[in-house]
């Protein structure tokens, strides 16, 4: 089996499992909302907080094992957690929350294993294409999963959503098992374990900081259109549909355009430019909070965010040895979700004290700082290259 064929099968596995995952996330949130708003709040917490822990604590384990084995183990854990949830009668029970937390805990491990696997079989120049394709799949399945999740909840209720997700994970597991059987020849016999330490990542510190600052600024701001679409406690479904389609379409467009931009400009200029444009969108939203501009700004932000994320992720994992790609991917995800969490705290703590426009301008300031950090990294790398060497 050739490397291109194996790549396509990994993408297929990712596509299958993501359709089920998005349907599950939407379905579980709708189910929790139908239970109570407080249940939905707890649900959001147990979905996102474990992602940060998993990316920081579990993703590095990927580098110590076969990435394909790691992906299969994650899918096995997912099946067990989903089966445990399907045996409960209360969606907001402790066992349900525990199952959701387990699913979130292993989510970043799966992506880190994918990135590590691609880093071991592809050249550094090919990594941007691989991460671009993963982002394309994520946003395509986002659109499909949103509609599938909402439909299943209305037609089959939550058990239908769980059945879809379990079936998807099982099918993904079968694809990964097939890849495993034919990928043994791809293992390198000359590759030695890396002896690097955390101090070797010093050149990447600006990229880590830029990722955190951008997400601290952008974070949950894309939920604001849905809030604006709510009037008198009733959600306008037609407006929500437009928001979902617009957000998904622009995110997919951003993921599609990142490779030519990356190839033309390079990693750091792409990161800096995307962050600056995203900050400009936030400024526009702060000046005019009407629904049309908010939807347009948030959709553009999602597209620019895909460009930023793919460029930053590629820059990080391509700057280290293949056997450290899992750790770097985990750190990238940790910076992302810690920024998102900080943005959520910003809105929850200051939402009643400050105006929406002022809070969004603060978010724009954080995004501009992310761009400034990337520009500083460009200037520093140019200075290093221009410095004469002493023989």
C-alpha positions, 0 to 999 in steps of 0.5 A: 500500500502506497503512502498516498493511499494510506494518507487517504485512508487516514483522512477517511477514518477522520471523516467517519469519526468526525461526522459522529462526533459533531452529531454527538456534540450537537445532540448532547448539547440540545439534550442538555438544553432541553433538560436545563440551562444549568445542565448545558453549562455543566455540559460545556465545562465537561466538554472543553476542560478535559480537552486542555488536560488531555492535550497537555498530559496525554498527547506526549504519550503518543510519541512513545508508541505507534500513532496508529495504535494510539488512534485505535486505543482512543477509538476503543475508549470512545466506544466504551464511554458511549456505551456507558452513556447509552445505558443511562436514562438521565442525560444530566446524570453524573455518569453521563457527565463522566462519559462526556469528560472521558470523550473530551479527554481523549479527543486531543490525543487522537489529533496528536496521534494523526499529526505524529503519524503524518509527520513520520511518513511525510516530508516537512513541506507536505505537513501543511497539506495534511493539516489543511485536509484535516481542517477541511474534513473538520468543517465539512463534517461540522456542517453535516454533523450539525444537521445530522445531530439536530435531525436525530434529536428531533426524530430519534432522540438522544439514543439515535445520536449515540448509535450514530456515533458508536457506529462511526467510531467502529467503522473508523476503528476498522479503517485504522486496523486495515491501515495497521496491517499494511503500514509496517513497511513504513517504519523507519529503521534508522530513526532514533529517539529524540534527546531534546528537552523543553528548552529546545523549544525556545524558538517556538515560544513566540508561536505558542504565545501567538496561538494563546493570544489569538484564541484569548481574543477570538475564543467564544466570540463566534457564539455571539451571532447565535445570542443576537439571533435570540429574541425574547428567549426564542431562537429564530431557527432560520437565522440560526441556519444562516449563521451555521451555513455562513460560519461553516462555509467561511471556515471551509474556505479558509481551510482550503486557501491556507496551503497556497497562502502558506506556500507563498508567504511562509509560516510566520507571515501567514500567522501574523497576517491572519491574526491582524485581519482577524483583529480587524474583524473584531474591531468592526464587530465592536463598532457595529453590533448589528446582526448582519455585520456580526454574522459576516465578521464572525464568519470571516474570523472563522475562515481566518482562524483556520488559516492561522491555526493550520499555519501555526500547527504546521510551523510547530510540528515541522520544527521538531523531530518526528518523534516529538510531533505528538507533544508539539500538537498537544501543546498547540491544542493546549494553547488553543483551548486555554485561550478559548477558556480565557475568552469565555471567562472574560465574557462571563466576568465582564459581560455585566460590567462593561459594554459589548463593544468595549469587551470586543475591542479588548479581544481585538487588542489581544489578537493584535498582540498575537500578530505583533508576536509573530512579526517579532518572531519574523524580525528575530529569525531574519536577524539570526539569518543575517548575522555573520558567523565566525569560523 
